[in-house]
Amino acid sequence: MVLDLYINAFHIINLHVCIYIYMYIYKSMAGGLYYLGEWSNLQYLTASFLLGTYAKQLKSAQHPAMPICVHSANDLIEFVRQQVDYVLGDNPKGMSYMVGFGDNYPLKIHHRGASIVSVKKYPKSMGCYGPALTTNDANPNIHVGAITGGPDESDEYEDNRQNYQQSEPATYINAAFVGVVASLLAQ
């Protein structure tokens, strides 16, 4: 009885993963990143840790491939690895979307802590929409490790803090990225 429930659940999960793969993975941009929307698109790719975790489950259950799909566990792992590599600079722009990683990363992210100079340098009050937001200068503070929203559907990225759809880092991107990397390290 319990084994039957497990087998049924496994097949239902397989079906959902297959649908996910065909609906989203094949919506990849020219550079290989899959694209779901213009607002912080990297939030979706960082959730690909679920595919890495699922691939590990397939391997541990001794299923080299998903029973109803053409993709193997190794295919899923490779896809996840390609997405991580894209974020870290293996993309058409040669740009890491993780601030401080590599030689080419965003310099004008939409983040208050990165954009506003120290109170020791500028002791006056500074509002949200002041010169720190509108300047074309690089951020005075490097927010190392922050992952921005990423490129648009054409693999283009405008390094401009006013373009918050692309330049704003968020915990829901960084937190999930930890899961992606952990799923790869667990393989």
C-alpha positions in Angstrom: 0.0 0.0 0.0 2.7 2.5 1.0 4.9 1.4 -1.9 2.0 2.0 -4.3 1.5 5.5 -2.9 5.2 6.2 -3.4 5.2 4.9 -7.0 2.1 7.0 -7.8 3.6 10.1 -6.3 6.8 9.5 -8.2 4.9 9.3 -11.5 2.9 12.5 -10.7 6.1 14.3 -9.9 7.7 13.0 -13.1 4.8 14.4 -15.1 5.0 17.8 -13.5 8.8 18.0 -14.0 8.4 17.0 -17.7 5.8 19.7 -18.2 8.1 22.2 -16.5 11.0 21.2 -18.7 9.1 21.5 -21.9 7.3 24.7 -21.0 10.3 26.6 -19.6 13.7 25.1 -20.5 12.9 25.4 -24.2 12.1 29.1 -23.7 15.8 29.7 -23.4 17.4 32.9 -24.8 20.2 32.7 -27.3 22.8 32.7 -24.5 21.2 29.7 -22.8 19.3 31.3 -19.9 15.7 30.5 -19.7 13.5 33.5 -19.7 10.1 33.9 -17.9 9.7 37.6 -17.4 11.3 41.1 -17.5 11.2 41.7 -13.8 14.2 40.0 -12.0 14.3 37.1 -14.4 17.2 35.4 -12.4 14.7 34.7 -9.6 13.3 31.9 -11.8 16.6 30.3 -12.7 17.8 30.2 -9.1 14.8 28.1 -8.4 16.3 25.5 -10.7 17.8 23.9 -7.6 14.6 21.9 -7.5 15.7 20.2 -10.8 19.1 19.5 -9.2 17.5 18.0 -6.2 15.1 16.0 -8.3 18.0 14.7 -10.4 19.7 13.5 -7.3 16.5 11.7 -6.3 16.3 10.0 -9.7 19.9 8.8 -9.3 19.4 7.5 -5.8 16.2 5.7 -6.9 18.3 4.2 -9.6 16.3 5.8 -12.4 18.8 7.1 -14.9 16.1 9.0 -16.7 12.6 10.2 -16.0 10.2 7.4 -17.1 8.0 9.6 -19.3 10.5 12.1 -20.5 13.5 12.0 -22.8 15.8 13.8 -20.2 18.1 11.9 -18.0 19.2 12.9 -14.4 22.5 14.0 -16.0 20.7 16.2 -18.5 18.9 18.0 -15.6 22.2 18.4 -13.7 23.9 19.8 -16.8 21.0 22.3 -17.4 21.3 23.5 -13.8 25.1 23.9 -14.1 24.7 25.9 -17.3 22.3 28.2 -15.6 24.7 28.8 -12.7 27.5 29.4 -15.2 25.4 31.9 -17.0 24.8 33.9 -13.8 28.6 33.8 -13.0 29.7 35.1 -16.5 29.4 32.4 -19.1 27.0 34.3 -21.2 27.1 36.5 -24.4 28.1 39.7 -22.4 30.8 37.9 -20.4 29.2 39.5 -17.4 28.8 38.0 -13.9 25.4 39.0 -12.5 26.9 38.4 -9.0 28.4 41.7 -7.8 32.1 41.3 -7.0 32.5 38.0 -8.8 34.9 38.0 -11.8 36.2 41.1 -13.6 33.0 42.2 -15.2 30.0 42.6 -12.9 27.3 45.3 -12.4 28.6 48.5 -10.9 25.3 50.4 -10.6 23.0 48.2 -8.7 19.6 49.4 -7.4 20.4 49.0 -3.7 20.4 51.7 -1.0 23.4 50.3 0.9 25.5 50.2 -2.3 24.3 53.5 -3.8 24.6 55.9 -0.9 27.9 57.2 0.4 28.9 56.8 4.0 27.3 59.2 6.5 30.9 60.2 7.4 31.4 61.5 3.9 27.9 63.0 3.5 26.3 63.7 6.9 23.1 65.4 5.5 19.9 63.5 5.1 19.5 61.8 1.8 16.1 60.7 0.4 15.4 57.7 -1.7 15.1 59.6 -5.0 18.1 61.9 -4.5 21.4 62.1 -6.3 22.5 58.7 -5.2 19.8 57.1 -7.3 20.1 59.3 -10.4 23.9 59.6 -10.7 25.6 57.7 -13.5 28.6 57.0 -11.3 29.4 53.5 -10.1 28.1 52.6 -6.6 30.4 53.9 -3.8 30.0 50.6 -2.0 30.4 47.2 -3.6 27.7 44.9 -2.4 29.8 41.7 -2.9 27.7 38.6 -3.5 24.5 40.4 -4.4 22.8 38.9 -7.5 20.9 41.4 -9.7 17.7 40.7 -11.6 19.7 39.9 -14.7 19.4 40.4 -18.4 16.4 40.9 -20.6 15.0 38.4 -23.2 17.8 39.5 -25.6 20.6 38.7 -23.2 21.1 42.5 -22.7 21.8 44.1 -19.4 21.7 47.9 -18.8 23.9 48.7 -15.8 21.8 51.5 -14.5 20.4 51.6 -11.0 17.2 53.3 -12.2 16.5 50.1 -14.3 15.5 48.2 -11.2 13.9 45.4 -13.1 17.4 44.3 -14.0 19.7 46.0 -11.5 18.0 45.3 -8.2 19.4 42.4 -6.1 16.9 40.6 -3.9 17.0 38.0 -1.1 14.7 35.8 -3.1 17.3 35.6 -5.8 20.4 35.1 -3.6 18.7 32.7 -1.2 17.6 30.4 -4.0 21.0 30.6 -5.6 22.5 29.0 -2.5 20.1 26.1 -3.1 21.2 25.8 -6.8 24.9 25.7 -5.9 24.2 23.2 -3.0 22.3 20.9 -5.4 25.3 20.9 -7.7 27.7 20.2 -4.9 25.6 17.3 -3.7 25.8 15.5 -7.1 
